[in-house]
Every structure is written in C-alpha cells, then in structure tokens.
Amino acid sequence: MKLLSSTRGAFLASYALALITVLNTSCKESPALNPIRVTADLSIGESQDVRMTNGDVVKLYLLEIDEVRDSIRNAVRAAYVKVSVDGEEITLSSGNYNLPVTVGKVQIDCPVTNGYYSNTGSDFWKLSKDARFRLWPAGSSYINPGTFEYPIKQHWFANMTQLSNEPCYVDWGENSVYTKNSKIYYHAGNDIGGAEGYDEIVSATDGW
C-alpha cells in the first residue's frame, strides 16, 4: 500500500500509527506484558516516593515550572520543569520530541504540564496535578522489545511527525482568523509524512 497525497495521505498516516502493528499475532496466545515505565503526577512543591518496575524507589520533588507562551495566541510553546530526583536537581524540557534523561538510577521525562489546560477545550492527558513524569530504570528499553513495529518503512523522525501535544504547532489554531481568546487545539495525534510511491505503509488494516 502506498502513501496517498495531501490531507488524505496525512490522515491515513496518522490513522496507521494509531493501528501500530502488534507483532504478537494473537492476544489469546500471548501473555500479558507489564509496561517498563511508571508515571507520577505531581503538584509544584510536592514530593512523592515512586516505586519503579524493578522494585527501586525514587523520591521525586517538583520544584518549579516555567512555561513559554507566544504573544499572539497565548499558546504554550515550551515548558521547562525543574525536578529533584533522589536529591539531584534537573530541568526537563517538556514534550515528546525529547528522549528521557538519565538521572541516577532512572530515566525520566515530562510529557505534559498543566498549562495546556488554560486555553484549550480538549483534555487528551487526564493530568490530575501540575506535571506528569514518566520513569524507566536506567539503561532499560522504553517499551518491551519486540512488541511494536513502526507503521511506515522509513527511519523514525525522518520527517516532522508533530508528535502528540508537542508545542511546536497548535494545528488550526495558528490560522490568523482565530482570535487570542479562542480555544486552542494542541495536536493530539502522530502525523507521518512521506513521498508517494517511495514510502510504503505497514498497517494493521487497510486504509481508504
């Protein structure tokens, strides 16, 4: 199956990612897999003992959040989160284009902060506090090896995937006809681009 062009192709690519091919061919035959990472939502000034999947306990302390917004749409364009991990302070750049950072015995990232809720009508994150953290044991894989396959035959990040709520775009909210007070849609899917006739899609089901 080849990539379609323009909007239809972009939709198909996004749809294909939502239907990532699972290599385990039968859910009934395959044992349940526990995720390698754990998550924790924290409020500013809150500390929490987080138990990792390998049994280690890590103390997290959320110190501060610095969000950068533009002057036209007031959209979140960057978010910097200062956190203490077992007493070691580090500043994470929130967003899904950033790989987890190794601090002591964990790998940690921050996919979203509460500031996104201030001017959007959607809730894709179900965030209960000021910031969400994902933690993996240091040196571990991010997912269980052999469970997922990239749905297009090209290198990961070969193009601008506009991944999830990454603040580089706010989709149609960039349009100049929208006012500063209108709600912003922060992109919630994963777009994959490609060249028609060159990039082959690998999908769990046919598109249309």
Backbone bond lengths (Angstrom), bond angles and torsions (degrees), N, CA, C in turn:
res aa  C-N    CA-C-N  psi(-1)  N-CA   C-N-CA  omega(-1)  CA-C   N-CA-C  phi
1 M - - - 1.458 - - 1.520 109.40 -
2 K 1.317 118.61 130.37 1.448 122.67 -177.63 1.518 111.25 -101.65
3 L 1.334 115.49 159.08 1.458 120.31 178.81 1.513 111.41 -65.72
4 L 1.319 116.48 137.08 1.447 120.82 170.11 1.514 108.69 -83.83
5 S 1.307 118.00 168.07 1.456 121.02 -175.09 1.508 111.94 -96.64
6 S 1.319 116.38 166.86 1.463 128.35 173.53 1.521 112.29 49.35
7 T 1.353 116.40 -139.39 1.459 121.30 -172.06 1.517 112.21 -63.55
8 R 1.320 116.37 -39.41 1.456 119.89 -179.11 1.516 111.28 -63.58
9 G 1.329 115.69 -40.08 1.456 119.43 178.00 1.513 112.14 -66.93
10 A 1.351 116.67 -40.05 1.466 120.59 179.35 1.523 110.59 -63.66
11 F 1.355 115.01 -40.15 1.464 118.57 178.62 1.511 111.35 -64.79
12 L 1.335 115.98 -42.95 1.457 120.32 -179.79 1.520 110.86 -63.10
13 A 1.332 116.30 -39.62 1.454 119.62 179.36 1.514 110.90 -64.88
14 S 1.347 116.44 -42.64 1.456 120.26 178.63 1.523 110.59 -64.69
15 Y 1.339 115.98 -40.38 1.453 121.23 178.39 1.523 111.18 -64.22
16 A 1.340 115.39 -37.98 1.460 119.71 -179.30 1.514 111.02 -63.98
17 L 1.347 116.49 -37.99 1.458 119.31 -179.67 1.516 110.75 -67.67
18 A 1.335 116.42 -34.93 1.463 119.66 177.74 1.520 111.16 -65.52
19 L 1.332 116.12 -21.21 1.466 121.67 179.99 1.526 110.48 -112.39
20 I 1.338 115.58 43.93 1.463 121.20 -178.27 1.529 110.45 -51.63
21 T 1.313 114.14 134.79 1.462 119.72 -177.55 1.521 110.98 -65.81
22 V 1.313 115.96 122.66 1.464 121.24 176.48 1.522 107.80 -91.32
23 L 1.311 116.43 122.88 1.449 120.19 -174.88 1.526 113.09 -72.90
24 N 1.346 115.58 -24.89 1.459 117.66 174.25 1.532 107.08 -72.31
25 T 1.311 118.42 111.34 1.453 122.00 -167.25 1.519 114.13 -71.56
26 S 1.294 118.40 -23.12 1.460 119.76 -178.75 1.513 109.88 -137.96
27 C 1.350 115.09 121.40 1.465 118.95 179.30 1.523 111.15 -64.33
28 K 1.333 116.99 -31.91 1.456 120.07 -178.41 1.523 110.88 -70.02
29 E 1.329 117.03 -32.30 1.456 120.70 -176.77 1.523 111.91 -87.85
30 S 1.316 117.29 -22.63 1.467 120.91 -175.12 1.523 110.60 -92.68
31 P 1.324 118.25 134.88 1.459 120.29 177.78 1.518 110.94 -70.07
32 A 1.322 116.18 152.56 1.460 121.02 178.59 1.523 110.08 -65.03
33 L 1.328 116.37 137.26 1.456 121.33 179.57 1.529 109.88 -108.06
34 N 1.301 116.47 130.56 1.457 120.84 175.45 1.529 109.21 -83.55
35 P 1.335 118.13 140.57 1.469 119.82 178.77 1.517 111.14 -64.32
36 I 1.336 115.75 152.95 1.458 121.06 179.77 1.524 111.29 -80.37
37 R 1.322 116.29 -27.66 1.464 120.49 -176.74 1.519 112.14 -101.79
38 V 1.325 115.38 160.45 1.462 122.70 172.53 1.520 107.97 -122.25
39 T 1.315 117.86 162.01 1.461 122.14 178.85 1.518 110.28 -122.67
40 A 1.332 115.28 155.43 1.457 121.13 176.98 1.523 108.72 -149.41
41 D 1.338 117.05 129.82 1.463 122.75 173.66 1.530 108.16 -100.29
42 L 1.339 115.88 131.49 1.462 120.72 -178.57 1.520 110.77 -130.11
43 S 1.319 116.31 148.65 1.457 123.17 169.36 1.524 108.83 -92.37
44 I 1.325 116.45 155.53 1.470 119.67 177.36 1.524 109.31 -60.52
45 G 1.322 116.41 130.35 1.459 121.87 -177.80 1.516 114.00 89.25
46 E 1.320 117.35 -1.90 1.464 121.31 -178.96 1.523 110.85 -96.55
47 S 1.327 116.49 142.58 1.458 122.03 171.91 1.519 108.67 -115.74
48 Q 1.318 115.10 153.67 1.458 119.98 -177.02 1.521 109.58 -152.00
49 D 1.327 115.88 136.39 1.453 121.07 172.89 1.526 108.26 -87.95
50 V 1.328 115.63 119.75 1.460 121.12 -175.14 1.527 108.97 -111.40
51 R 1.321 116.26 124.92 1.464 120.47 178.48 1.522 109.20 -89.06
52 M 1.326 116.24 123.43 1.451 122.14 -179.55 1.528 110.83 -79.75
53 T 1.328 115.76 168.51 1.454 119.92 -179.61 1.525 112.97 -68.42
54 N 1.339 117.02 -20.42 1.465 120.23 177.79 1.526 112.47 -92.26
55 G 1.342 116.08 5.16 1.457 120.77 177.38 1.514 115.03 97.38
56 D 1.338 118.10 -16.37 1.463 120.67 177.96 1.529 110.22 -65.86
57 V 1.325 116.35 149.31 1.465 122.33 176.36 1.516 108.75 -112.60
58 V 1.321 116.67 129.53 1.457 122.96 -177.69 1.521 108.95 -119.55
59 K 1.327 117.16 135.18 1.467 120.72 177.62 1.523 109.35 -95.20
60 L 1.331 115.99 117.99 1.463 122.41 176.72 1.517 109.55 -104.00
61 Y 1.332 115.86 142.17 1.460 121.47 177.02 1.525 107.25 -140.03
62 L 1.333 116.52 113.79 1.459 121.12 -179.40 1.529 109.40 -83.21
63 L 1.334 115.90 115.89 1.460 121.06 -173.98 1.523 112.98 -91.05
64 E 1.332 117.32 -50.94 1.464 119.34 -178.51 1.522 110.55 -163.43
65 I 1.334 115.11 162.34 1.466 122.73 177.32 1.517 108.54 -131.42
66 D 1.320 116.50 130.98 1.465 121.96 177.69 1.523 107.92 -120.34
67 E 1.336 116.82 109.47 1.454 121.68 -178.75 1.521 110.79 -103.40
68 V 1.321 115.45 137.35 1.465 121.85 179.40 1.525 108.10 -107.07
69 R 1.339 117.18 125.70 1.455 122.21 -179.83 1.522 110.23 -121.85
70 D 1.334 115.68 153.31 1.461 117.90 177.03 1.532 110.03 -84.22
71 S 1.332 115.94 164.28 1.468 121.27 -174.19 1.524 112.93 -87.98
72 I 1.340 117.42 -8.30 1.456 120.30 -177.61 1.533 111.35 -97.18
73 R 1.313 116.91 -53.21 1.460 121.24 -176.75 1.523 113.26 -102.27
74 N 1.350 116.46 -9.72 1.460 121.97 -174.63 1.529 111.23 59.09
75 A 1.326 115.97 28.46 1.463 121.25 179.63 1.517 110.36 -80.20
76 V 1.327 116.23 146.80 1.459 121.15 174.53 1.524 108.16 -69.82
77 R 1.329 116.91 118.47 1.469 121.21 179.76 1.522 111.97 -106.62
78 A 1.321 116.95 -19.04 1.465 121.43 176.52 1.521 107.64 -161.65
79 A 1.312 116.06 151.43 1.463 121.41 176.62 1.523 108.19 -142.48
80 Y 1.331 115.68 125.57 1.464 121.85 -179.18 1.526 108.22 -114.45
81 V 1.311 114.81 124.68 1.459 120.99 -172.73 1.523 109.78 -116.95
82 K 1.327 116.22 120.26 1.458 121.78 179.05 1.522 108.71 -96.23
83 V 1.323 115.82 121.58 1.455 121.12 -175.17 1.520 109.32 -137.02
84 S 1.325 115.64 148.60 1.466 122.00 174.44 1.519 108.38 -103.38
85 V 1.334 115.80 128.03 1.464 121.99 178.71 1.525 107.88 -116.70
86 D 1.319 116.30 106.24 1.473 121.38 -175.90 1.522 111.09 53.05
87 G 1.334 116.17 39.59 1.463 121.50 176.82 1.517 114.89 89.47
88 E 1.330 118.74 -9.51 1.465 121.76 178.53 1.526 109.50 -97.46
89 E 1.337 116.58 119.87 1.458 121.22 -177.48 1.526 111.51 -84.94
90 I 1.332 115.67 139.97 1.452 121.75 178.65 1.524 108.42 -148.88
91 T 1.338 116.40 148.35 1.464 121.37 175.70 1.514 108.84 -107.37
92 L 1.334 116.09 121.59 1.462 122.71 -179.74 1.519 109.51 -100.83
93 S 1.309 116.47 138.37 1.460 121.74 171.95 1.515 107.32 -89.28
94 S 1.328 116.39 112.56 1.450 120.35 -174.74 1.520 111.49 -70.62
95 G 1.333 116.20 139.86 1.457 120.90 178.48 1.506 111.51 139.47
96 N 1.327 114.82 157.57 1.459 119.67 -171.91 1.515 115.15 -86.58
97 Y 1.346 118.90 -3.76 1.455 119.80 173.77 1.526 111.05 -83.83
98 N 1.309 117.45 -4.79 1.453 121.67 -179.01 1.525 110.26 -99.66
99 L 1.317 116.21 127.01 1.452 119.48 175.99 1.527 109.64 -72.68
100 P 1.334 118.00 153.37 1.464 120.64 175.81 1.527 111.64 -56.20
101 V 1.320 115.28 148.15 1.463 122.52 -178.87 1.528 108.87 -104.01
102 T 1.317 116.84 136.19 1.461 120.92 179.09 1.526 110.00 -83.91
103 V 1.321 115.63 123.54 1.466 122.68 176.81 1.524 106.92 -133.04
104 G 1.312 116.66 111.14 1.463 119.83 -178.90 1.514 111.22 60.79
105 K 1.314 116.52 -120.47 1.463 120.85 -174.62 1.526 113.59 -97.98
106 V 1.351 116.63 12.39 1.465 119.10 -179.33 1.524 111.65 -132.34
107 Q 1.340 114.82 162.18 1.457 123.21 163.66 1.530 105.58 -109.75
108 I 1.324 117.36 135.91 1.461 120.12 -172.61 1.525 110.63 -140.51
109 D 1.336 116.39 143.98 1.459 120.79 169.72 1.526 109.17 -142.89
110 C 1.337 115.61 174.48 1.459 122.26 -179.83 1.521 107.93 -132.56
111 P 1.338 118.97 99.68 1.460 120.79 -175.41 1.517 115.40 -75.89
112 V 1.345 118.91 -21.81 1.466 119.33 -176.32 1.526 110.31 -160.72
113 T 1.336 114.74 151.50 1.467 121.99 174.91 1.529 109.25 -123.51
114 N 1.312 115.83 164.97 1.456 121.56 -173.70 1.532 113.15 -68.83
115 G 1.324 117.65 -16.53 1.462 120.59 -177.68 1.510 113.99 -61.71
116 Y 1.324 117.89 -24.60 1.463 120.94 178.79 1.517 112.24 -61.14
117 Y 1.324 116.86 -27.21 1.465 120.35 -177.39 1.530 113.10 -73.73
118 S 1.320 118.24 -15.81 1.469 120.70 -172.37 1.525 113.59 -68.24
119 N 1.346 117.75 -23.83 1.467 118.58 -176.21 1.525 112.96 -144.86
120 T 1.320 116.37 32.86 1.467 119.82 176.32 1.515 109.73 -128.21
121 G 1.323 115.90 152.76 1.454 120.01 177.26 1.510 112.43 -99.39
122 S 1.324 117.55 6.84 1.462 121.98 -176.92 1.522 110.67 -116.05
123 D 1.308 115.56 156.82 1.465 120.85 174.98 1.520 108.94 -136.30
124 F 1.339 114.82 91.53 1.458 120.51 178.96 1.524 112.08 -90.88
125 W 1.319 117.59 -8.88 1.465 120.98 -166.46 1.520 113.65 -108.59
126 K 1.335 117.42 -28.02 1.467 121.89 -177.33 1.526 110.50 53.83
127 L 1.316 115.08 41.40 1.460 121.57 179.90 1.521 109.48 -76.23
128 S 1.318 117.55 128.18 1.461 121.17 -175.11 1.522 113.28 -95.38
129 K 1.359 117.05 -15.95 1.464 119.47 -177.45 1.531 109.88 -135.05
130 D 1.333 118.61 -147.17 1.470 120.80 -173.75 1.524 114.18 -85.92
131 A 1.311 117.85 -26.26 1.467 120.23 -178.90 1.519 110.01 -156.37
132 R 1.334 114.60 150.80 1.464 120.12 176.58 1.526 109.51 -111.76
133 F 1.312 115.57 138.54 1.464 121.62 177.50 1.521 109.22 -121.92
134 R 1.339 114.74 143.16 1.457 121.53 172.66 1.524 107.48 -117.04
135 L 1.319 116.34 135.85 1.458 120.65 -174.78 1.525 110.79 -131.00
136 W 1.327 114.82 134.60 1.459 123.55 175.49 1.533 108.28 -123.59
137 P 1.320 119.29 152.35 1.467 119.94 170.97 1.529 110.13 -59.72
138 A 1.311 117.65 142.88 1.469 121.59 179.68 1.524 109.55 -57.96
139 G 1.336 116.02 132.46 1.447 121.59 177.78 1.514 115.31 84.79
140 S 1.333 118.17 -4.23 1.459 120.12 -177.73 1.525 111.21 -83.44
141 S 1.328 116.90 165.52 1.447 121.74 170.38 1.523 108.89 -70.10
142 Y 1.337 116.06 163.84 1.461 120.17 178.12 1.527 111.58 -84.70
143 I 1.331 116.37 -29.43 1.460 121.83 174.92 1.526 107.91 -134.03
144 N 1.320 115.92 166.09 1.458 119.26 177.60 1.527 109.97 -63.59
145 P 1.323 117.77 123.27 1.472 120.80 -177.77 1.526 112.10 -56.16
146 G 1.337 116.31 139.58 1.449 121.79 176.02 1.504 115.85 81.47
147 T 1.346 118.34 11.40 1.465 119.83 -176.43 1.520 113.69 -99.24
148 F 1.336 118.96 -25.94 1.453 121.18 -177.22 1.523 111.18 -133.65
149 E 1.313 114.46 155.17 1.451 120.87 177.72 1.524 108.80 -129.48
150 Y 1.334 117.61 138.03 1.460 121.48 177.33 1.530 108.31 -62.85
151 P 1.360 119.11 131.84 1.466 120.65 -169.13 1.521 116.23 -81.51
152 I 1.314 118.68 10.27 1.457 120.95 175.86 1.527 107.99 -143.16
153 K 1.320 116.86 144.43 1.457 120.82 -176.82 1.523 110.75 -82.57
154 Q 1.330 114.87 77.18 1.461 122.54 173.84 1.522 107.70 -157.19
155 H 1.317 116.60 166.73 1.459 120.57 -179.26 1.525 110.43 -69.99
156 W 1.327 115.54 143.32 1.461 122.08 175.21 1.530 109.56 -57.64
157 F 1.336 116.37 133.02 1.467 123.69 -177.76 1.537 111.84 64.80
158 A 1.325 117.39 28.47 1.463 120.10 174.81 1.524 110.44 -70.76
159 N 1.332 117.26 -15.84 1.459 121.89 177.59 1.519 108.47 -144.33
160 M 1.313 116.93 179.07 1.466 121.09 -179.76 1.523 109.14 -78.46
161 T 1.319 116.77 100.77 1.459 120.49 -176.51 1.523 112.21 -79.21
162 Q 1.324 118.76 -13.91 1.464 122.08 -176.73 1.522 109.70 46.34
163 L 1.300 115.15 63.32 1.454 122.54 -168.84 1.524 112.65 -73.52
164 S 1.304 116.66 124.81 1.457 124.89 172.14 1.521 111.76 43.89
165 N 1.350 119.57 -129.54 1.462 121.11 -175.50 1.527 112.80 -90.38
166 E 1.314 116.64 27.61 1.468 119.64 179.06 1.531 109.57 -56.34
167 P 1.347 118.52 127.71 1.466 120.50 -170.97 1.521 115.80 -80.67
168 C 1.342 118.82 18.25 1.458 118.74 177.85 1.531 111.33 -74.16
169 Y 1.334 116.83 -26.71 1.460 121.86 175.26 1.526 108.87 -135.81
170 V 1.315 116.77 157.91 1.460 121.09 169.91 1.520 108.76 -125.41
171 D 1.326 115.72 33.56 1.444 125.12 174.91 1.514 111.54 54.83
172 W 1.368 118.25 -133.59 1.460 118.83 -171.25 1.525 112.64 -65.77
173 G 1.335 118.33 -12.28 1.457 121.24 177.12 1.519 113.32 -65.27
174 E 1.361 117.42 -12.42 1.459 120.75 176.91 1.529 111.35 -74.10
175 N 1.321 117.30 -17.11 1.451 121.39 -176.67 1.527 110.86 -61.55
176 S 1.313 117.32 133.92 1.459 121.88 -174.52 1.527 113.28 -66.80
177 V 1.343 117.66 -16.09 1.461 119.12 -179.95 1.521 111.33 -74.88
178 Y 1.320 116.57 -14.13 1.452 119.94 178.39 1.527 109.15 -82.79
179 T 1.301 115.50 143.77 1.461 120.09 -179.24 1.521 110.10 -93.46
180 K 1.303 114.35 169.10 1.460 120.41 -178.97 1.524 111.65 -62.58
181 N 1.322 117.35 -26.34 1.457 120.92 -175.33 1.531 113.36 -92.34
182 S 1.333 117.99 -3.36 1.463 119.55 -179.91 1.527 110.46 -77.03
183 K 1.314 115.42 156.43 1.457 120.81 -178.99 1.528 110.79 -70.87
184 I 1.307 115.85 145.93 1.463 122.31 -179.09 1.518 109.81 -103.37
185 Y 1.328 115.47 136.12 1.457 120.58 171.54 1.520 108.01 -99.37
186 Y 1.329 116.40 109.10 1.460 120.66 173.84 1.526 107.87 -82.91
187 H 1.310 116.37 125.73 1.456 122.51 -171.43 1.524 111.19 -52.68
188 A 1.332 117.11 126.81 1.462 121.23 -173.12 1.521 113.89 -107.57
189 G 1.320 117.67 -11.65 1.455 119.56 -178.38 1.515 112.22 -103.89
190 N 1.313 116.43 -173.35 1.457 122.60 177.11 1.530 108.43 -119.28
191 D 1.322 117.63 108.60 1.461 121.13 178.73 1.525 110.03 -87.61
192 I 1.318 115.28 141.24 1.456 121.09 177.12 1.522 107.81 -128.17
193 G 1.304 117.34 123.28 1.455 121.09 178.68 1.514 111.74 -98.34
194 G 1.320 115.87 165.76 1.449 119.52 178.32 1.513 110.68 -174.49
195 A 1.311 116.35 174.83 1.462 122.50 179.83 1.521 109.35 -101.70
196 E 1.325 116.00 127.21 1.454 120.71 -178.03 1.529 110.26 -60.75
197 G 1.314 115.25 130.51 1.453 120.23 179.83 1.514 114.53 88.51
198 Y 1.343 116.95 -7.81 1.471 120.30 -178.35 1.532 112.50 -117.23
199 D 1.330 117.22 -37.14 1.460 121.08 -176.43 1.525 109.83 -103.15
200 E 1.315 116.18 118.25 1.457 121.41 -177.13 1.525 110.47 -91.66
201 I 1.321 116.20 133.33 1.458 122.00 178.07 1.526 109.31 -87.82
202 V 1.327 116.02 134.52 1.451 122.39 173.43 1.524 105.91 -112.09
203 S 1.322 117.91 111.76 1.457 121.30 -170.74 1.511 110.92 -131.13
204 A 1.322 115.45 154.09 1.462 120.33 178.23 1.525 111.35 -71.46
205 T 1.336 117.27 -29.24 1.461 121.88 178.32 1.505 109.28 -139.36
206 D 1.317 116.76 166.10 1.460 121.06 175.86 1.517 110.83 -69.92
207 G 1.317 116.73 148.80 1.450 121.40 170.51 1.512 109.58 -89.73
208 W 1.334 116.86 -161.95 1.455 119.96 175.12 1.515 110.54 -142.70
